Amino acid sequence: MSITELFIRVKEGTSGHAFTAEQLPQHHEVYLAADTSKRPCLFVRAEQWLPEPPLRTAHVSLQSSQKYCLTLADGSKHEAPFHALCCETAEQSDVDTFLVLIEAFLTRHQKQIITGEVLVSFFRSMVRLFSVGHARDLEGERMGLWGELFMMSRVRGSQFWAPFWHSETTCRFDFSAPGRRVEVKTTLGAQRIHHFSHRQIYAEGGQEILIASLLVREEDSGLSLRNLIYECRETVVSTPYSLKLERAIRSAGMENPSEIGPVFDPAEAERNLAWFRSTDAPHFRMPEPPGVSQTRYKVDLSTAPRLELQEVDVWLDSWVVESPPELVSSRPDW
């Protein structure tokens, strides 16, 4: 049973007490609860009662080493010192995000003792996530995310790419390893024309940049962004990188599970996935002059030579050898 399904059961059984809870299997003294407003809370048994000042934002709060009384499903009560991580908003999309993060966190810490320090680190990661706003161009952001997730799923899998994926939505490239970059571009139609910033295509300092170009076609019975999100979540849920996915989801305004997002023909996309070296693509072959920045332009890749998949494979093999995840992850998620 997923955390979301368990919370629905807990919420339906709320008894009017401050916290109605169920103990989570495979975790020692960890409980999922609903408060009187039917918002989710995670309770983790603290070693001692040693109250500390609460940490709180508009979305989430953490109270450390405080005494709480939980009402369990059988009507019994359990009073003890707990660390309490609570969702502070009743907005459904935020509740959904909170539960997804809790599930990823618990999966990573299965059969481990969860300390107060670990919860503080997790809380800070949640705060950073909830601060991510929607992109101005949601349609473009969603198409771009579809392309990234599709490429990840079809080329080596999401677990390979997750350590190298951008940690922030403001990152210049989609995937980065020392000296190497990959930028995924997705467009509707038959023309392989994409928008680039000058820095995304002009390599500096000996960097190697590959472009993964996707041509997509809308198809009602095709593969939705929502399905790609579910697939990626299942793959990265037990890794330190699941927050990267959740940040991308919030930027694309896809927090609500009922939001399907764009739907494209996967066979058409796979057939029209092509790789190019940035040095072979048409672009201004000089750095931006002094006083000029944030230059953007459209690039037609139809005249650029394509890379053979074998060449791409050899190049990506070097990422594994020379770029271990700890070197490319800007900070651990929690």
C-alpha positions as CSV (number, residue, x, y, z in Angstrom):
1,M,0.0,0.0,0.0
2,S,1.4,3.4,-1.0
3,I,1.7,6.3,1.5
4,T,-1.1,8.1,-0.3
5,E,-3.4,5.2,-0.1
6,L,-2.6,4.7,3.6
7,F,-3.3,8.4,4.3
8,I,-6.7,8.2,2.6
9,R,-7.5,5.3,5.0
10,V,-6.2,7.3,8.0
11,K,-8.1,10.4,7.0
12,E,-11.3,8.5,6.6
13,G,-10.9,7.1,10.1
14,T,-10.2,10.4,11.9
15,S,-11.9,10.4,15.3
16,G,-11.9,14.0,16.3
17,H,-8.7,13.6,18.3
18,A,-5.7,15.8,17.6
19,F,-3.9,13.1,15.6
20,T,-5.3,9.9,14.3
21,A,-2.4,7.6,13.2
22,E,-1.3,4.3,11.9
23,Q,2.1,2.8,12.5
24,L,4.1,2.2,9.3
25,P,5.4,-1.3,8.7
26,Q,9.2,-1.8,8.2
27,H,9.9,1.3,10.3
28,H,10.5,1.4,14.0
29,E,8.1,3.7,15.8
30,V,7.1,5.8,12.7
31,Y,3.5,6.8,12.2
32,L,1.5,8.4,9.5
33,A,-1.3,10.6,10.9
34,A,-4.0,13.0,10.0
35,D,-4.7,16.1,12.1
36,T,-8.2,17.5,12.9
37,S,-8.1,19.4,9.5
38,K,-7.2,16.1,7.8
39,R,-3.7,17.2,6.8
40,P,-0.9,14.6,6.8
41,C,1.8,14.4,9.5
42,L,4.7,12.1,9.9
43,F,5.6,11.1,13.5
44,V,9.0,9.6,14.3
45,R,9.8,8.5,17.9
46,A,12.4,10.7,19.6
47,E,14.9,9.3,22.0
48,Q,14.0,11.8,24.7
49,W,11.7,14.7,25.4
50,L,13.9,17.7,24.7
51,P,11.7,20.3,23.0
52,E,13.3,22.6,20.5
53,P,11.9,25.7,18.7
54,P,9.7,24.7,15.8
55,L,10.6,25.2,12.2
56,R,7.7,26.4,10.1
57,T,6.8,27.7,6.7
58,A,3.4,28.2,5.0
59,H,3.7,24.6,3.6
60,V,5.5,22.4,6.1
61,S,6.5,22.4,9.8
62,L,8.9,20.4,12.0
63,Q,8.5,20.1,15.7
64,S,11.4,18.2,17.4
65,S,11.3,16.1,20.5
66,Q,7.8,17.1,21.7
67,K,5.3,15.0,23.6
68,Y,2.3,14.0,21.5
69,C,-0.7,11.6,22.0
70,L,-1.6,9.6,18.9
71,T,-5.0,7.8,18.6
72,L,-4.5,4.6,16.7
73,A,-6.9,2.7,14.5
74,D,-8.1,0.4,17.2
75,G,-8.9,3.3,19.5
76,S,-5.9,3.0,21.7
77,K,-3.6,5.9,22.5
78,H,0.1,6.2,22.3
79,E,1.8,9.0,24.1
80,A,5.5,9.6,23.7
81,P,8.1,12.1,22.6
82,F,8.1,12.4,18.8
83,H,9.5,14.5,16.0
84,A,6.5,15.7,14.0
85,L,6.8,16.7,10.3
86,C,3.4,18.2,9.2
87,C,1.9,19.5,6.1
88,E,0.6,23.0,6.9
89,T,-1.6,23.5,3.9
90,A,-4.9,21.9,2.8
91,E,-4.2,22.6,-0.9
92,Q,-4.6,19.2,-2.5
93,S,-1.6,19.6,-4.9
94,D,0.6,20.5,-1.9
95,V,-0.8,17.6,0.1
96,D,-0.1,15.2,-2.8
97,T,3.5,16.5,-3.1
98,F,4.0,16.2,0.7
99,L,2.9,12.5,0.6
100,V,5.1,11.7,-2.5
101,L,8.1,13.1,-0.7
102,I,7.3,11.2,2.5
103,E,7.1,8.0,0.5
104,A,10.5,8.7,-1.2
105,F,12.1,9.6,2.2
106,L,10.8,6.5,3.9
107,T,11.8,4.2,1.0
108,R,15.4,5.5,1.3
109,H,15.4,5.1,5.1
110,Q,13.7,1.7,5.2
111,K,14.7,-0.3,8.3
112,Q,16.9,2.5,9.4
113,I,16.7,4.7,12.5
114,I,15.5,8.1,11.5
115,T,17.2,10.8,13.6
116,G,16.2,14.3,14.3
117,E,19.2,15.6,12.3
118,V,18.0,13.6,9.2
119,L,14.5,15.0,9.6
120,V,15.9,18.6,9.8
121,S,17.8,18.0,6.5
122,F,14.7,16.5,4.9
123,F,12.6,19.5,6.1
124,R,15.0,22.0,4.6
125,S,14.9,20.1,1.3
126,M,11.1,20.2,1.4
127,V,11.2,24.0,2.0
128,R,13.4,24.5,-1.0
129,L,11.0,22.4,-3.1
130,F,7.9,24.2,-2.0
131,S,9.5,27.5,-2.9
132,V,9.7,26.5,-6.6
133,G,7.2,28.4,-8.6
134,H,5.5,27.6,-12.0
135,A,7.4,28.5,-15.1
136,R,6.0,31.5,-17.1
137,D,5.5,29.3,-20.2
138,L,3.8,26.2,-18.8
139,E,3.1,24.8,-22.3
140,G,6.8,25.0,-23.2
141,E,8.0,23.8,-19.8
142,R,5.7,20.7,-20.0
143,M,6.8,19.8,-23.5
144,G,10.5,20.2,-22.4
145,L,9.9,18.0,-19.4
146,W,8.2,15.4,-21.6
147,G,11.3,15.3,-23.8
148,E,13.7,15.0,-20.9
149,L,11.8,12.2,-19.2
150,F,11.3,10.4,-22.5
151,M,14.9,10.6,-23.5
152,M,15.9,9.4,-20.0
153,S,13.6,6.4,-20.2
154,R,14.7,5.4,-23.7
155,V,18.4,6.0,-23.4
156,R,20.0,4.1,-20.6
157,G,17.2,4.7,-18.1
158,S,16.3,7.3,-15.5
159,Q,18.7,5.9,-12.9
160,F,21.7,6.6,-15.2
161,W,20.7,10.2,-15.9
162,A,19.3,11.2,-12.4
163,P,22.7,12.0,-10.9
164,F,23.5,14.3,-13.8
165,W,20.1,16.0,-14.1
166,H,19.9,19.7,-13.3
167,S,19.2,20.3,-9.6
168,E,17.6,23.7,-10.2
169,T,15.3,24.8,-12.9
170,T,17.6,27.8,-13.6
171,C,20.5,25.5,-14.7
172,R,21.8,26.2,-18.2
173,F,22.0,22.5,-19.3
174,D,19.6,19.6,-18.7
175,F,22.4,17.2,-17.8
176,S,26.0,18.0,-16.7
177,A,29.1,16.0,-15.9
178,P,32.6,17.5,-15.6
179,G,33.5,18.8,-19.0
180,R,30.4,17.3,-20.6
181,R,26.9,18.5,-21.2
182,V,23.6,17.3,-22.7
183,E,20.8,19.5,-23.8
184,V,17.4,18.0,-24.8
185,K,15.3,19.9,-27.2
186,T,11.7,19.0,-28.1
187,T,9.6,20.4,-30.8
188,L,6.2,19.8,-32.6
189,G,6.2,19.2,-36.3
190,A,8.6,17.9,-38.9
191,Q,11.2,20.7,-38.8
192,R,14.2,20.2,-36.5
193,I,14.4,23.8,-35.4
194,H,15.0,24.5,-31.7
195,H,15.5,27.6,-29.5
196,F,18.9,27.9,-27.8
197,S,20.7,30.3,-25.6
198,H,24.1,31.1,-27.0
199,R,25.8,29.4,-24.0
200,Q,23.9,26.2,-24.6
201,I,25.4,25.7,-28.0
202,Y,28.7,27.6,-27.9
203,A,31.2,25.3,-26.0
204,E,33.7,27.1,-23.7
205,G,36.7,25.8,-21.9
206,G,37.0,22.6,-23.8
207,Q,33.5,21.5,-22.9
208,E,31.7,18.9,-25.0
209,I,28.0,19.5,-25.6
210,L,25.7,17.0,-27.2
211,I,22.1,17.9,-28.3
212,A,19.4,15.3,-28.1
213,S,16.7,16.5,-30.6
214,L,13.2,15.2,-30.4
215,L,10.4,15.7,-33.0
216,V,7.0,14.9,-31.4
217,R,3.5,14.6,-32.7
218,E,0.3,14.9,-30.6
219,E,-1.6,11.7,-30.2
220,D,-4.7,11.3,-27.9
221,S,-3.8,7.6,-27.3
222,G,-0.1,8.3,-26.9
223,L,2.2,8.7,-23.9
224,S,1.3,11.4,-21.5
225,L,3.6,13.5,-19.3
226,R,1.7,12.2,-16.3
227,N,2.6,8.6,-17.2
228,L,6.3,9.6,-17.7
229,I,6.3,11.2,-14.3
230,Y,4.9,8.0,-12.7
231,E,7.5,5.9,-14.5
232,C,10.4,8.1,-13.4
233,R,9.1,8.3,-9.8
234,E,9.1,4.5,-9.6
235,T,12.7,4.4,-10.9
236,V,14.3,7.1,-8.7
237,V,12.2,6.8,-5.5
238,S,14.9,4.9,-3.6
239,T,17.7,7.2,-4.8
240,P,19.0,10.5,-3.5
241,Y,17.7,12.2,-6.6
242,S,14.0,12.1,-6.4
243,L,13.7,15.7,-5.3
244,K,15.2,16.7,-8.7
245,L,12.1,15.2,-10.4
246,E,9.7,16.9,-7.9
247,R,11.3,20.3,-8.6
248,A,10.8,19.8,-12.3
249,I,7.2,18.7,-11.7
250,R,6.4,21.9,-9.7
251,S,8.1,24.1,-12.3
252,A,5.9,22.5,-14.9
253,G,2.7,22.9,-12.8
254,M,2.2,19.1,-12.7
255,E,1.7,18.6,-8.9
256,N,-1.9,17.7,-9.3
257,P,-2.2,14.0,-10.2
258,S,-5.3,14.8,-12.3
259,E,-3.2,17.0,-14.6
260,I,-2.3,14.8,-17.6
261,G,-0.1,17.2,-19.5
262,P,0.9,16.9,-23.1
263,V,0.4,13.5,-24.9
264,F,2.7,12.5,-27.7
265,D,3.2,9.5,-29.9
266,P,6.1,7.6,-28.3
267,A,6.9,5.6,-31.4
268,E,7.2,8.8,-33.5
269,A,9.3,10.4,-30.8
270,E,11.7,7.4,-30.6
271,R,11.9,7.2,-34.3
272,N,12.8,10.9,-34.5
273,L,15.3,11.1,-31.6
274,A,18.6,12.3,-33.1
275,W,21.9,13.4,-31.5
276,F,24.2,16.2,-32.6
277,R,27.5,17.7,-31.5
278,S,27.0,21.4,-30.7
279,T,30.1,22.2,-32.7
280,D,28.4,20.8,-35.8
281,A,25.2,22.9,-35.3
282,P,24.8,26.3,-36.9
283,H,25.6,29.0,-34.4
284,F,27.8,32.1,-33.7
285,R,31.3,30.7,-33.3
286,M,32.5,33.2,-30.8
287,P,31.7,34.2,-27.2
288,E,29.3,36.9,-26.6
289,P,31.1,40.3,-26.9
290,P,31.5,42.5,-23.8
291,G,28.2,44.1,-22.9
292,V,26.1,41.4,-24.5
293,S,24.5,38.6,-22.5
294,Q,21.5,36.2,-22.6
295,T,21.6,35.9,-26.4
296,R,19.0,33.5,-27.8
297,Y,18.3,32.3,-31.3
298,K,16.7,29.5,-33.3
299,V,18.9,26.8,-34.8
300,D,17.9,24.5,-37.7
301,L,19.7,21.2,-37.2
302,S,18.5,19.7,-40.5
303,T,21.9,20.4,-42.1
304,A,24.0,19.2,-39.2
305,P,25.5,15.7,-39.3
306,R,23.8,13.2,-36.9
307,L,25.8,11.1,-34.5
308,E,25.6,7.4,-34.7
309,L,24.1,5.8,-31.5
310,Q,27.3,3.8,-31.1
311,E,29.2,7.1,-30.8
312,V,26.8,8.4,-28.2
313,D,27.1,5.2,-26.2
314,V,30.9,5.4,-26.1
315,W,30.7,9.0,-25.0
316,L,28.2,8.2,-22.3
317,D,30.4,5.4,-21.1
318,S,32.9,8.0,-20.1
319,W,30.4,9.7,-17.8
320,V,30.2,6.6,-15.7
321,V,34.0,6.1,-15.6
322,E,35.1,9.7,-15.0
323,S,32.0,11.3,-13.4
324,P,30.8,9.4,-10.3
325,P,27.4,10.7,-9.0
326,E,29.0,12.3,-5.9
327,L,30.9,14.7,-8.2
328,V,27.9,15.9,-10.2
329,S,25.3,16.1,-7.5
330,S,25.4,19.7,-6.2
331,R,24.0,18.6,-2.8
332,P,22.3,15.5,-1.4
333,D,18.5,15.8,-1.5
334,W,18.2,14.7,2.1
